[in-house]
Amino acid sequence: MGVYLGLEILPLEIAPGEWNDCYDQALELARAFPLPLQRFTAEEKSGCYRFILTRNLESRDKNGRFFAVTGDARTRERSEQFMVYRDIDYYRNRIDNSPPEEEECHYLSDILFRDPVTVFHEKTQTHPYHDLIWCLVTLAENLFPGRACADGDLDAREWAHCRRWLAGMTGKPMRKPLRLDVERLWQVLSQGYSGLELVQKTEENLRAKSAAVYRLLAAKDPLLLDSWAKKCLKENSPNTLGARFECFHIIEGTGDLYGLVRMACLDPDGPRWDLERVLSIAHTVGAFDPEPPATVRACGFLPAGFLPCYYLTRTYFEPEEASREIAQMAGIPAEKVRETLQRLQEKRPVQPPRSQEDPEVRPPLEIPYPAENINFLRQAVARAGRKWDGATLHGLIDPMAEKKSIVLSEEIWQLIDREQDPDVLAGILGWMACCEGHEGEKAALELAFSHLGEIGEAWRSGKSWTWPEEALTADDGVWWGEEKNFVH
């Protein structure tokens, strides 16, 4: 499970000069991004590979010039690396030359009907650099309409501010990605499909909530909406999350609870679900809650779409009026529906009040001088006939870093290379040896190594080193929260 972003292109339809211009603009955007972005690379040093995060985004390999992004230096949050090559021939050489399978719509020119080449399709896990990649794929689509297409979890995070920033940087209005625009998507796909197949293809390609499909059908073709909704409802058991999500999409997209009740419970060609079950689902997704749900943002590596609270409708139905309307439709007493809704309301869990107490005060985190470990290592070095000095300890750090796959920024590696105090270097070696690769450990190592001078000074004076308070309370990982909009 993860959060992905991708870009597909038709490289034979893009001239080399056009792609070069796209590459140059994309690299300029990456360099102008409000956070210092990083590229992952590996360099050989003393017979070992050193894993480095560099702020120099561009490099060259056997395929020519490229730039890559894997995270940023401020929040220290990173995931998989996104690479773009400047030479369009790199992507042309990856075209599958096998005979194409017979497809009804293969003759159409738009990329959605063709066999594209993937430029990248990697995980961002909603880390801050997700928004830069979103801008890059949107830029490519706008430069090459019908020849480039963004893919992945395009709606995993708020993106309106990214679109504005991109337009400001390029000086041109930017259309949102095709797979976020259900109207344009429908128009393109209607060149090759119709009826339920067109709805199916639109649903498959859409990277926003399926409610948008129902909203489109409600405006364009209510009869097709009816057929599509019943098809989707029949594919789910009424007691599953799939049923809950489909009902949510219908209510959210059409604003019509009564249409859902008719299609799910009453029509002979529908799934004929129990009315109380449908009312329970409607209650669960908030159809009878007068308070609109708060905006749900991505959380960690989960996009908002994976969170249960994401499926809360902003469409409200007054319970008394709904009881009368549904009772009339179903031919049952209104009191029976009213009692069902009341029972569901009573089952709603009560949220405990938020504590007004002061937040817990954490004691300062200290790193004492590791005398026992350093003495043990000093004896081992002596038995090997080596000197207890910086050269010896540096010769042990690089193999350990490679063994543990320690990835550090180039600035941190420079601090380590300049450090000559063998006791401090022994501390570095010990921390690396204990590292098991957890994200928290990686962040802690980066932070500790950025304070090597202070650590050495404290240890030489016989004191423990205390972590700076701002490091323990920093919230730079909160990216697009209300107070963290770095891009405007």
URGIQUI-V842706 format. One record per backbone hydrogen bond with DSSP energy under -0.5 kcal/mol. CO is the residue of the C=O (numbers start at 1). NH is the residue of the N-H. If there is no record, write none. Layout:
[[CO/NH] [CO/NH]]
This chain:
[[2/4] [3/124] [3/125] [4/153] [5/122] [6/151] [7/119] [7/120] [8/149] [9/11] [9/117] [10/13] [11/14] [13/15] [15/19] [16/20] [17/21] [18/22] [19/23] [20/24] [21/25] [22/26] [23/27] [24/28] [25/29] [26/30] [27/31] [28/32] [29/33] [30/33] [35/37] [36/73] [38/70] [38/71] [39/54] [41/52] [43/50] [45/48] [48/45] [48/50] [49/51] [50/43] [50/52] [51/408] [52/41] [52/54] [53/410] [54/39] [55/57] [57/68] [59/66] [61/64] [64/61] [65/86] [66/59] [67/84] [69/82] [70/79] [71/38] [72/76] [76/78] [77/72] [82/69] [84/67] [86/88] [87/90] [88/91] [88/92] [89/93] [91/94] [92/95] [95/97] [103/106] [105/108] [110/113] [111/114] [114/116] [117/9] [117/119] [120/7] [122/5] [123/80] [124/127] [127/130] [128/131] [129/133] [130/134] [131/135] [132/136] [133/137] [134/138] [135/139] [136/140] [137/141] [138/142] [139/143] [140/144] [144/147] [144/148] [146/111] [147/10] [149/8] [151/6] [152/154] [153/156] [156/304] [159/163] [160/164] [161/165] [162/166] [163/167] [164/168] [165/169] [166/170] [167/171] [167/172] [177/180] [177/181] [178/181] [179/207] [180/182] [181/185] [182/186] [183/187] [184/188] [185/189] [186/190] [188/191] [189/192] [189/193] [194/197] [194/198] [195/199] [196/200] [197/201] [198/202] [199/203] [200/204] [201/205] [202/206] [207/155] [209/212] [210/213] [210/214] [211/215] [212/216] [213/217] [214/218] [215/219] [216/220] [217/221] [221/225] [222/226] [223/227] [224/228] [225/229] [226/230] [227/231] [228/232] [229/233] [230/234] [231/235] [233/236] [237/240] [237/243] [240/244] [241/245] [242/246] [243/247] [244/248] [245/249] [246/250] [247/251] [248/252] [249/253] [250/254] [251/255] [256/260] [257/261] [258/262] [259/263] [260/264] [261/265] [261/266] [262/266] [262/267] [264/273] [267/270] [274/278] [275/279] [276/280] [277/281] [278/282] [279/283] [280/284] [281/285] [282/287] [283/286] [285/313] [286/289] [287/317] [288/290] [290/292] [295/297] [299/302] [301/303] [302/299] [303/306] [304/307] [307/310] [308/311] [310/312] [314/316] [318/322] [319/323] [320/324] [321/325] [322/326] [323/327] [324/328] [325/329] [326/330] [327/331] [327/332] [333/336] [333/337] [334/338] [335/339] [336/340] [337/341] [338/342] [339/343] [340/344] [341/345] [342/346] [343/347] [344/348] [345/348] [349/351] [360/362] [364/366] [365/467] [366/368] [367/465] [369/371] [370/374] [371/375] [372/376] [373/377] [374/378] [375/379] [376/380] [377/381] [378/382] [379/383] [380/384] [381/386] [382/385] [387/389] [389/393] [390/394] [391/395] [392/396] [393/396] [393/397] [394/398] [396/400] [397/401] [398/402] [399/403] [400/404] [401/406] [402/405] [406/51] [406/408] [408/53] [409/413] [410/414] [411/415] [412/416] [413/417] [414/418] [415/419] [420/422] [421/425] [422/426] [423/427] [424/428] [425/429] [426/430] [427/431] [428/432] [429/433] [430/434] [431/435] [432/435] [438/442] [439/443] [440/444] [441/445] [442/446] [443/447] [444/448] [445/449] [446/450] [448/451] [449/452] [451/455] [452/456] [453/457] [454/458] [455/459] [456/460] [457/461] [458/463] [459/462] [464/466] [465/367] [468/471] [468/472] [469/472] [469/473] [470/474] [475/478] [477/479] [481/484] [484/486]]
